[in-house]
C-alpha cells in the first residue's frame, strides 16, 4: 500500500543569540538541568501565529544552494581521505570537524560524544569458478562478522539452491551438503540463510543480492555478530546469474573462495549541539547520520541529510530568542554499522533525560535521484512491516504530509523498519518522524506515475556504491526536503501540541 497527497488533498494516511553547549565526553551522557533552574518557564505553547512565523522564516532562510555547499565540502573530504567517510576513518573525522567549525562560527558550542563498538575488517575476499569450458573471477563481498575460510581458501563444488534458502530442507533437497551453495536474497536475511545452510551441511554460502543493476553488490552483516556459523558472502546479480548458467543442466562448477576478516573495535563519535533557549524538558532532537559506508563517499547516503541539518542549525541560530522548546542538533556516527551512534546516545540517557525528549526528527537520503518522496508512517495506516511509532509519531507524520500537500507534492509512506537512526528512539518510546527519498527500494509503476523516474530500478541506484557523489543528487528533491525540515523544526521549536503528552 502507499500514501498519496495530490493537489493538497491527503488521499492516503498519513536578534542573534550565542548558542551554549557543554563538552560531552564518551563516559558521560548529557544531563538536563531541571526546567525551573535551566531557564525561565516559557508560556504554554498553542500560539499559532508565532509558531508559524518562526517556521515560515526558517523555511525561507534555509536554501538548497547554501546546503549544497556543505555537500561539496563532504565530497572533497571523501576525495582527500580514501574515497569514503566511514566511522573510525580520517574521512569521518574531517567531516565532523567541518560540521563543528561551521557551528562554532555561528555561535554554537559543539560536543563530541565518543563511543567504541565491535567492528569487522575484511582483509581478503576473492573467488574463482571453474567449469568445463570457462573460468571466471568473481567479486564476493564477505559479510561482516562472517567466519573466515582457511587462509588458502575453501574449494568445493557449487550447488544452486532453488527457492529462498531460508530452511535446511531446501539445501538438503538440492544436495548441497559438503558444497558451496548459491541462493537468492529474498524473504529472509543472510544470517538466517547461512544458519539454515549450516544445518544442512553446506560449507560456504554465496547470496545473490538480486539488485536491478546487474553489477551492483551490497555488503551484509551477521545480526547479531555471533550468529555467523559458516563463511558467507554476497554476489552481484550478474555474477550470480553467470554461475547459475554455468551450472545449468547438471554441469560441474568448482569454486575456490577466500574470505578472510578479523574482529576489531572501532572508536567513533556523535556530534551534538543545542540551542541556548527553549525548555530543556521539551527537547526536539533533529538528526541525521554523518558516516558513509567504506565503499563510497556517501553523498546522498547520508551527507544530503547531514548537510541540511547543518544548514537548519545555522539559520536557526539568529532566532534563538523565539525558541520555546530546545532543539538538539545531532550528527550520528556509525549508522552504517547498525545505528551504533544513535543507540549509544539513547542508551546513555537516564529515565529523566529520556522523558525530556519530546520527539526525534530523522532524515535519510533526501537527494535520491530516482526518488519517491517518503514520509515515515507514524500511525501505521499503510499497515505494512512494523507497527505504529510511539504516541505522537502520527502527529509528526501529519505535519510533514500536510506541508507537502500544501505545495501539491505527493508523498508515500515509509515503514518504521529499524533501518535508520529513528530506531533507538522509538524503541525507547520517543515519538519520531521525518522522511527520505529512498535507498534500495525498487520503484514501482505507481511510484513512477507519482514521481517520474524509472520503475524497476532502485530509488538510489548508487546506494552504497562509489558513484554516490554530488552528481548523484536530485537537487529539486533535496531542496524540497530541506524546506520541509526547516518548517517542521521551526514549528516544533515553538509548539509541541499534538505530540505525545504535550
C-alpha positions in Angstrom: 0.0 0.0 0.0 1.1 3.6 -0.4 0.1 7.0 0.8 -0.6 9.8 -1.7 -1.1 13.5 -1.4 -2.1 15.2 -4.7 -3.1 18.9 -5.2 -3.2 19.4 -1.4 -5.7 16.5 -0.8 -4.4 13.8 1.6 -5.9 10.7 0.0 -4.0 8.1 2.0 -2.8 8.2 5.6 -0.9 9.9 6.5 18.5 39.5 17.1 21.4 36.9 17.1 22.0 35.0 20.4 25.0 32.8 21.0 24.3 29.1 21.4 25.6 27.4 24.5 26.5 23.7 24.9 28.9 21.8 27.2 31.6 19.3 26.3 30.3 15.8 26.5 32.9 13.0 26.8 32.5 9.4 26.0 31.8 8.3 29.5 29.1 10.9 30.3 25.5 11.2 29.0 24.0 14.7 28.7 22.2 15.6 31.9 19.4 18.2 31.6 19.0 20.8 34.3 15.6 20.9 35.9 13.3 23.2 33.9 12.9 25.6 36.8 16.7 26.1 37.0 17.8 25.6 33.4 15.9 28.6 32.1 12.8 30.7 32.9 9.5 29.0 32.5 8.1 29.6 29.0 4.5 30.3 28.4 2.5 27.3 27.3 2.5 26.6 23.6 -0.6 26.9 21.4 0.2 30.3 19.8 -0.1 29.5 16.1 0.8 33.0 14.7 4.2 33.0 16.5 4.7 29.3 15.7 4.0 30.0 12.0 6.3 33.0 11.9 9.4 31.0 13.1 8.5 28.0 10.9 8.0 30.2 7.8 11.1 32.3 8.5 13.3 29.2 8.8 11.7 27.7 5.7 12.6 30.8 3.8 16.1 31.1 5.1 17.3 27.5 4.7 18.2 27.2 1.0 19.2 24.4 -1.2 22.1 26.4 -2.6 23.6 27.0 0.8 23.2 23.4 1.8 24.7 22.1 -1.4 27.9 23.9 -0.5 28.1 21.6 2.5 27.6 18.6 0.2 30.6 19.8 -1.9 32.7 20.0 1.2 31.8 16.5 2.2 32.7 15.3 -1.3 36.1 17.0 -1.0 36.6 15.4 2.3 35.9 11.9 0.9 38.2 12.6 -2.1 41.0 13.5 0.2 40.6 10.6 2.5 40.5 7.4 0.5 37.1 7.9 -1.1 34.9 7.4 2.0 33.8 8.9 5.3 33.4 5.7 7.3 33.5 5.6 11.1 36.9 5.5 12.6 38.5 6.9 9.5 40.1 10.3 8.7 37.3 11.0 6.3 34.7 10.8 9.1 36.8 12.9 11.5 37.3 15.6 8.8 33.5 15.6 8.1 32.8 16.1 11.8 35.4 18.8 12.0 33.7 20.6 9.2 30.3 20.4 11.0 31.9 21.6 14.3 33.7 24.5 12.6 30.6 25.8 10.8 28.5 25.5 14.0 31.2 27.3 16.1 31.3 30.2 13.6 27.5 30.5 14.2 28.0 30.7 18.0 27.3 27.1 18.9 29.4 25.2 21.4 29.8 21.7 20.0 30.5 18.5 21.8 31.7 15.1 20.5 30.1 12.1 22.2 32.6 9.3 21.9 31.9 5.5 21.8 33.6 2.3 20.8 31.9 -0.7 19.2 32.7 -4.2 17.9 33.5 -3.9 14.2 34.9 -6.2 11.4 37.5 -5.7 8.8 37.7 -7.7 5.6 41.3 -8.5 4.7 40.8 -10.7 1.6 37.7 -11.6 -0.5 38.3 -13.4 -3.8 36.6 -16.2 -5.7 37.4 -18.2 -8.9 34.9 -20.5 -10.6 36.0 -23.3 -12.9 33.6 -25.0 -15.3 34.5 -27.5 -18.1 34.6 -24.7 -20.7 35.3 -21.5 -18.7 37.0 -19.9 -15.7 35.6 -16.8 -14.0 37.0 -14.3 -11.5 34.2 -13.3 -9.1 34.0 -10.4 -6.6 32.3 -11.5 -3.4 31.6 -9.2 -0.5 32.3 -11.0 2.7 29.6 -10.4 5.3 30.6 -8.5 8.4 31.3 -10.9 11.2 31.3 -13.9 8.9 33.6 -16.8 9.8 36.7 -16.8 7.6 37.7 -19.6 5.3 41.1 -21.3 5.8 44.0 -19.0 4.8 44.4 -20.9 1.5 40.7 -20.7 0.7 37.9 -23.2 0.5 37.4 -25.4 -2.6 34.2 -27.2 -3.3 31.6 -27.8 -6.0 28.7 -25.4 -6.4 25.1 -26.1 -5.9 22.5 -23.6 -7.0 19.6 -23.8 -4.5 16.1 -23.1 -5.9 13.8 -21.2 -3.6 14.8 -18.7 -1.0 17.2 -20.9 1.1 15.5 -20.0 4.4 15.1 -23.6 5.6 17.5 -26.5 5.9 15.2 -28.7 3.8 15.8 -26.5 0.7 19.6 -27.2 0.9 19.1 -30.9 1.6 16.7 -31.3 -1.4 19.3 -29.6 -3.6 22.1 -32.0 -2.5 24.2 -29.1 -1.1 25.8 -31.0 1.7 29.6 -30.5 1.7 29.3 -28.0 -1.1 29.2 -24.2 -1.7 25.6 -23.1 -2.1 24.3 -20.1 -4.1 20.9 -18.8 -3.1 18.7 -15.8 -3.8 18.5 -12.9 -1.5 14.8 -12.6 -0.9 12.5 -13.4 2.0 15.0 -13.8 4.9 18.3 -12.4 5.9 21.8 -13.6 5.1 22.1 -14.5 8.7 19.1 -16.8 8.5 20.1 -18.3 5.2 23.6 -19.2 6.4 22.2 -20.7 9.6 19.8 -22.9 7.6 22.6 -23.8 5.2 24.9 -24.8 8.0 22.3 -27.1 9.5 22.2 -28.9 6.1 26.0 -29.4 6.0 26.8 -26.6 3.5 30.4 -25.4 3.8 30.1 -21.8 2.4 27.2 -19.6 1.3 27.0 -17.2 -1.5 23.9 -14.9 -1.8 22.7 -13.3 -5.0 21.6 -9.8 -3.9 19.3 -9.6 -6.9 19.7 -5.8 -7.4 18.2 -4.2 -10.5 21.7 -3.2 -11.6 23.5 -6.4 -12.6 26.9 -5.2 -11.4 25.8 -3.9 -8.0 26.9 -5.7 -4.9 26.0 -4.8 -1.3 27.7 -5.9 1.9 25.6 -7.6 4.5 26.3 -8.4 8.1 25.6 -11.1 10.7 22.9 -10.0 13.2 24.0 -10.4 15.9 27.7 -10.7 15.2 28.0 -14.1 17.0 25.3 -15.6 14.7 27.8 -16.4 11.9 28.4 -20.1 11.6 29.8 -20.7 8.1 31.8 -18.3 5.7 29.2 -16.2 3.8 29.3 -13.5 1.2 27.1 -11.7 -1.3 27.5 -11.6 -5.1 26.1 -9.2 -7.7 23.1 -10.4 -9.7 25.2 -10.5 -12.9 27.9 -12.8 -11.5 25.3 -15.0 -9.7 23.4 -15.5 -13.0 26.6 -16.4 -14.8 27.4 -19.0 -12.2 23.9 -20.4 -12.4 24.1 -20.6 -16.2 27.5 -22.4 -15.9 25.9 -25.0 -13.6 22.7 -25.5 -15.6 21.9 -28.9 -16.8 23.9 -30.6 -14.1 27.3 -29.3 -15.2 30.0 -29.3 -12.6 31.2 -26.0 -11.4 34.0 -25.8 -8.8 34.8 -22.7 -6.7 37.8 -21.7 -4.8 36.7 -18.9 -2.4 38.9 -17.0 0.0 37.1 -14.9 2.7 39.3 -13.5 5.4 38.4 -11.0 8.1 39.1 -10.0 11.6 37.1 -8.7 14.6 38.2 -5.2 15.8 37.0 -2.4 18.0 36.4 0.9 16.3 36.2 4.3 18.0 33.8 7.0 16.7 31.6 9.8 18.0 28.4 11.7 17.6 28.4 15.5 17.0 25.9 17.4 19.2 24.9 21.0 19.7 21.9 22.7 21.4 20.0 26.0 21.1 20.6 28.1 24.2 17.0 28.8 24.7 13.9 26.7 24.9 12.8 24.3 27.7 15.2 21.5 28.3 12.3 19.2 29.3 10.8 19.6 25.9 13.8 18.9 23.6 13.4 18.3 19.9 16.2 16.2 18.5 16.9 16.8 14.8 19.4 14.3 13.5 21.0 12.5 10.5 23.9 10.1 10.3 27.2 11.6 9.2 29.1 8.5 8.2 29.3 6.7 4.9 30.0 3.1 4.0 33.6 2.2 3.2 32.6 1.6 -0.4 31.9 5.2 -1.3 31.7 8.9 -0.3 28.0 8.6 0.8 26.8 11.9 -0.5 23.2 11.0 -0.8 23.6 8.4 2.0 23.7 10.4 4.1 25.6 13.6 3.6 22.5 15.0 2.0 20.6 14.9 5.3 23.6 15.9 7.4 24.2 19.0 5.2 20.6 20.1 5.5 20.5 19.6 9.3 23.6 21.7 9.4 22.1 24.5 7.3 19.0 24.4 9.5 21.1 24.8 12.6 23.0 27.7 11.1 19.8 29.5 10.1 18.0 28.9 13.4 20.9 30.4 15.5 19.9 34.1 15.0 16.3 33.3 16.0 17.2 31.6 19.3 15.0 34.1 21.1 11.9 32.6 19.5 12.7 29.0 20.5 10.4 27.7 23.3 11.4 24.1 23.1 15.2 23.4 23.0 16.4 22.0 19.7 19.3 19.5 19.8 21.1 19.0 16.5 22.7 15.6 16.1 25.0 14.1 13.6 25.2 10.4 14.3 28.3 8.2 13.9 28.5 4.6 12.8 24.9 4.4 11.5 26.2 2.2 8.7 27.4 -0.3 11.3 23.9 -0.7 12.7 22.8 2.6 14.2 25.6 2.5 16.8 25.9 6.2 17.5 22.2 6.9 18.0 21.8 3.7 20.0 24.7 4.8 22.3 23.1 8.2 22.7 19.8 6.8 23.8 21.4 4.1 26.0 23.3 6.8 27.9 20.2 8.7 28.8 18.7 8.5 32.2 14.9 8.0 32.6 14.6 11.7 33.3 16.6 12.6 30.3 14.6 10.3 28.0 11.4 11.9 29.3 12.8 15.3 28.4 13.0 14.4 24.7 9.7 15.4 23.1 10.4 13.9 19.7 13.1 12.8 17.2 13.2 14.1 13.6 15.3 11.8 11.3 16.2 12.1 7.7 17.9 9.7 5.2 19.0 10.0 1.6 17.0 13.2 0.8 18.6 13.6 -2.6 17.9 10.2 -4.2 17.9 10.6 -8.0 15.1 8.1 -8.8 13.2 9.1 -5.7 9.9 8.6 -4.0 9.0 11.4 -1.6 8.7 9.2 1.5 7.4 10.2 5.0 7.8 7.9 8.0 4.5 6.1 8.6 3.9 7.2 12.2 0.4 5.8 12.6 0.9 2.6 10.5 -2.1 3.3 8.4 -0.2 1.7 5.5 -0.3 -1.5 7.5 3.0 -2.8 6.2 6.0 -4.0 8.2 6.5 -2.6 11.7 3.6 -1.2 13.7 3.0 2.5 14.5 5.5 4.7 16.3 5.1 5.8 19.9 2.2 8.2 20.6 2.9 11.5 18.9 4.5 9.9 15.8 1.2 10.2 13.9 1.2 13.9 14.5 4.7 14.3 13.2 3.8 12.4 10.1 0.7 14.6 9.6 2.9 17.7 9.9 5.1 16.6 7.0 2.3 15.3 4.8 0.3 18.5 5.3 3.4 20.5 4.5 3.9 18.7 1.2 0.2 18.7 0.4 0.0 22.5 0.6 2.6 22.6 -2.1 0.9 20.0 -4.3 3.7 17.4 -3.7 2.6 13.8 -3.4 4.1 11.6 -0.7 4.1 7.9 0.1 4.6 6.1 3.5 7.9 4.7 4.7 7.8 1.9 7.3 9.5 2.2 10.7 11.7 -0.7 9.6 14.5 0.0 12.0 17.0 0.8 9.2 17.8 4.3 10.4 18.6 6.3 13.5 14.9 6.7 14.5 15.1 3.1 15.7 16.6 3.6 19.1 14.3 6.5 19.8 11.1 4.6 19.0 12.3 1.6 21.0 12.7 4.0 24.0 9.1 5.2 23.5 10.1 8.6 22.0 7.9 9.7 19.1 9.7 10.0 15.8 9.2 11.1 12.2 10.9 12.6 9.2 11.5 11.4 5.7 13.6 10.0 2.9 13.9 10.0 -0.9 14.5 6.2 -0.7 17.5 4.0 -1.0 17.4 0.3 -2.1 13.7 0.4 -2.6 12.6 -0.7 -6.1 10.5 2.0 -7.8 7.0 0.6 -8.5 4.9 1.7 -11.6 2.6 3.6 -9.2 5.6 5.5 -7.8 6.7 6.2 -11.3 3.3 7.7 -12.0 3.6 9.9 -8.9 7.2 11.0 -9.1 8.6 10.1 -12.5 11.8 8.3 -12.9 12.3 4.7 -13.8 10.2 1.8 -12.5 12.0 -1.4 -11.6 15.2 0.4 -10.5 16.4 1.4 -7.0 15.3 4.8 -5.8 19.0 5.4 -5.3 20.9 3.4 -8.0 24.2 4.4 -6.3 23.2 3.2 -2.9 26.4 2.1 -1.1 28.4 2.5 -4.3 31.4 4.6 -5.4 29.1 6.6 -7.6 27.2 8.1 -4.6 28.8 11.6 -5.3 27.4 15.1 -5.7 26.4 14.1 -9.2 24.0 11.6 -7.6 21.8 14.2 -6.0 18.4 15.3 -7.2 18.7 19.0 -6.2 15.0 19.7 -6.5 14.1 16.9 -4.1 17.0 17.9 -1.8 15.6 21.4 -1.6 12.0 20.3 -1.0 13.1 18.1 1.9 15.2 21.0 3.2 12.2 23.3 3.2 10.1 20.7 5.0 12.8 20.0 7.6 13.2 23.7 8.3 9.5 24.4 8.5 8.7 21.5 10.8 11.7 22.1 13.0 10.5 25.7 13.4 7.0 24.6 14.2 8.1 22.1 16.9 10.7 24.6 18.3 7.7 26.8 19.2 4.7 24.4 19.6 4.5 20.7 20.6 0.7 20.5 20.6 -0.4 17.1 19.3 2.8 15.3 20.1 2.8 12.9 23.0 2.0 14.3 26.3 2.3 17.9 25.0 
